[in-house]
């Protein structure tokens, strides 16, 4: 009965639809994985509450998905030294501050602000997404931040889409982080929503430099919409748990 209860608990932990289905394990390995999953979930909850992401309006499941991708990308050697995770949660309306920039090592929410979506993705709340050229729609998935450059919107940050079929044309589409005058309270007052981009995650002009400086140099940006059919090679939760828990041990040893 004890082993059956543990296995049922494990199923409830990993039952969320986005999580990868793993190959069958031996009973011993299954119990070990469930224990690790439990530690990882406690780690996620601790980080979620310590960084006050709950009071900032970010859904825990969205955070877990983004964090899992972060640690998969970290394991793959794609990231540099910054422990920054940025989430644009397009489950939320544009009039809400749905961009979250989090320092994972410090367990701190660095910035919570507005971010625009593409003009053909919808009105206040986006419902349509595309990876196609000239679609003027946002693209969901994991991105890696690239080079800073000066373009028609001023100082901007290039993005590389990491999910084939979802955002892999980001470079060709010139999907970048930039400042825009239509990302402000005045737009919300006049339109009932933010202004919209041509697919870029645009931020307020006065915050553009702060955002770009904080998330530049190969950090993770995750653009979420839970209603879309989405899969990614970076959503291996077992791998994420291993990397995250090892990272916590390293940080704890430095403090000691």
C-alpha positions in Angstrom: 0.0 0.0 0.0 2.9 2.4 0.8 4.5 2.0 -2.6 1.1 2.4 -4.3 0.4 5.6 -2.5 3.8 7.0 -3.4 3.2 6.1 -7.1 -0.2 7.7 -7.0 1.3 10.8 -5.5 3.9 10.9 -8.2 1.3 10.7 -10.9 -0.5 13.7 -9.3 2.8 15.6 -9.3 3.7 15.0 -12.9 0.2 15.0 -14.4 0.2 18.5 -15.8 -0.4 18.4 -19.6 2.8 20.1 -20.7 5.2 17.8 -18.8 7.0 15.2 -20.9 6.0 11.6 -20.7 9.0 9.5 -19.5 10.0 5.9 -20.2 9.0 3.3 -17.6 11.5 3.0 -14.6 12.3 0.3 -12.2 10.4 0.5 -8.9 13.5 1.8 -7.1 14.1 4.5 -9.7 10.5 5.5 -9.7 10.5 6.1 -6.0 13.8 8.0 -6.3 12.3 10.2 -9.1 9.2 10.9 -7.0 11.3 12.0 -4.1 13.2 14.3 -6.4 10.0 15.7 -7.9 8.8 16.4 -4.4 11.9 18.3 -3.5 11.7 20.2 -6.8 8.1 21.2 -6.2 9.0 22.4 -2.7 11.9 24.4 -4.3 9.5 25.9 -6.9 6.9 26.9 -4.2 9.6 28.4 -2.0 11.0 30.5 -4.8 7.5 31.5 -6.0 6.5 32.8 -2.6 9.9 34.3 -1.6 10.0 36.3 -4.8 6.4 37.4 -4.1 5.3 36.2 -7.6 1.9 35.2 -6.2 1.1 38.8 -5.1 2.5 40.1 -8.4 -0.2 38.1 -10.3 1.9 35.3 -11.9 0.3 31.9 -11.9 2.3 29.2 -10.2 1.9 26.7 -13.1 3.2 29.3 -15.6 6.2 30.0 -13.4 6.9 26.2 -13.0 6.8 25.8 -16.8 9.2 28.7 -17.4 11.5 27.6 -14.6 11.7 24.1 -16.0 12.7 25.5 -19.4 15.3 27.7 -17.8 17.0 24.8 -16.1 16.9 22.7 -19.3 18.5 25.5 -21.2 21.1 25.9 -18.4 21.9 22.2 -18.6 22.3 22.5 -22.4 25.0 25.1 -21.9 23.0 27.8 -23.7 23.2 30.4 -20.8 25.9 32.6 -19.6 26.4 33.7 -16.0 23.2 35.6 -15.2 20.5 33.8 -13.2 17.8 35.8 -14.9 14.4 34.4 -16.0 11.9 36.7 -17.8 8.3 35.7 -18.3 5.8 37.4 -20.6 2.5 35.8 -19.5 0.0 36.2 -22.3 -2.7 34.4 -20.4 -3.2 37.9 -18.9 -4.6 41.0 -20.6 -2.3 43.7 -21.8 -3.6 46.2 -19.3 -2.1 44.1 -16.5 1.6 44.1 -15.7 2.4 40.7 -17.1 6.1 40.9 -17.7 8.2 39.4 -14.8 12.0 39.6 -14.6 13.3 37.3 -11.8 16.7 36.8 -10.4 16.6 33.1 -9.5 19.7 33.0 -7.4 18.6 36.0 -5.3 15.0 34.7 -5.3 13.9 38.2 -6.2 11.4 39.8 -8.6 13.5 42.6 -10.2 10.8 44.1 -12.3 7.1 43.7 -13.0 5.7 45.8 -15.8 3.7 46.0 -19.0 4.6 44.3 -22.2 2.8 44.5 -25.6 1.8 41.7 -27.9 1.4 41.6 -31.7 -1.4 43.6 -33.4 -2.8 40.5 -35.1 -2.7 38.4 -31.9 -5.8 40.0 -30.5 -7.1 43.1 -28.6 -6.5 43.3 -24.9 -5.9 39.6 -24.5 -4.0 37.8 -27.2 -5.5 34.6 -28.6 -3.7 34.0 -31.9 0.0 33.3 -32.3 2.3 32.7 -35.3 5.9 31.9 -36.3 5.2 33.1 -39.8 6.9 36.1 -41.6 4.7 39.2 -41.8 2.1 37.8 -39.5 2.4 40.7 -37.0 1.5 38.1 -34.3 3.4 37.2 -31.2 5.1 33.8 -30.9 5.0 31.7 -27.8 7.9 29.7 -26.3 11.4 29.9 -25.1 13.8 32.6 -26.3 17.5 33.3 -25.7 18.5 37.0 -25.6 21.0 38.1 -28.2 22.9 41.2 -29.1 22.0 44.8 -28.2 21.8 47.1 -31.2 20.3 50.5 -32.2 17.4 50.4 -34.7 14.3 52.3 -35.6 13.0 51.9 -32.0 16.3 53.0 -30.5 18.3 50.7 -28.3 16.9 47.2 -28.7 17.7 43.6 -27.9 17.7 40.7 -30.4 16.0 37.4 -29.6 16.6 33.8 -30.8 13.5 31.6 -30.7 14.5 28.2 -29.4 11.3 26.2 -30.2 11.0 24.9 -33.8 7.6 25.7 -35.3 6.6 28.1 -32.5 9.2 30.9 -32.5 12.2 29.7 -34.5 11.7 32.5 -37.1 12.2 35.3 -34.5 15.5 36.5 -36.1 14.1 36.6 -39.6 11.0 38.4 -38.3 13.0 40.9 -36.4 11.2 40.0 -33.1 13.2 42.0 -30.5 12.8 43.7 -27.2 12.4 47.5 -27.6 10.8 50.5 -26.1 7.5 51.8 -27.4 5.5 54.9 -26.5 2.2 52.9 -26.7 3.2 50.8 -23.7 2.0 53.1 -21.0 -1.0 54.0 -18.7 -2.1 56.7 -21.2 -2.7 54.0 -23.9 -4.7 51.9 -21.4 -6.8 55.0 -20.4 -7.5 55.9 -24.1 -7.9 52.4 -25.6 -8.7 50.1 -22.7 -5.6 48.2 -23.5 -1.9 48.8 -24.5 -0.9 49.6 -28.0 0.3 46.6 -30.0 3.5 45.8 -31.8 4.3 43.9 -35.0 5.0 40.8 -32.8 7.7 42.1 -30.6 7.5 42.0 -26.7 7.7 45.8 -26.5 8.1 47.6 -23.2 7.7 51.1 -21.9 10.2 53.5 -23.4 11.3 54.8 -20.0 12.0 51.2 -18.9 13.6 49.9 -22.1 17.2 50.4 -21.1 16.7 48.9 -17.6 14.9 45.8 -19.2 17.6 45.4 -21.9 20.5 45.8 -19.5 19.0 43.3 -17.0 18.1 40.5 -19.5 20.8 40.8 -22.1 23.7 38.3 -22.5 22.0 35.0 -23.1 19.3 34.8 -20.6 15.9 33.1 -20.9 12.7 34.8 -22.0 9.5 32.7 -22.0 6.4 33.9 -23.7 3.4 31.9 -22.4 -0.1 31.3 -23.5 -1.6 28.2 -21.8 -4.5 27.8 -24.3 -2.2 27.1 -27.2 -1.1 23.6 -28.1 2.6 23.8 -27.3 5.5 21.5 -26.7 9.2 22.0 -26.2 12.4 20.0 -25.9 13.1 22.2 -22.8 10.2 20.9 -20.7 12.0 17.9 -19.3 11.0 18.2 -15.6 13.2 15.4 -14.3 16.3 17.1 -15.8 15.2 20.5 -14.5 14.8 19.1 -11.0 18.4 17.6 -11.0 19.9 20.9 -12.3 17.9 23.1 -9.9 18.6 21.1 -6.8 22.3 20.9 -7.6 22.3 24.6 -8.1 20.7 25.1 -4.7 23.4 23.0 -3.1 26.1 25.1 -4.7 24.5 28.3 -3.6 24.0 27.0 0.0 27.7 26.0 0.1 28.8 29.5 -0.9 26.7 31.0 1.8 28.1 28.6 4.4 
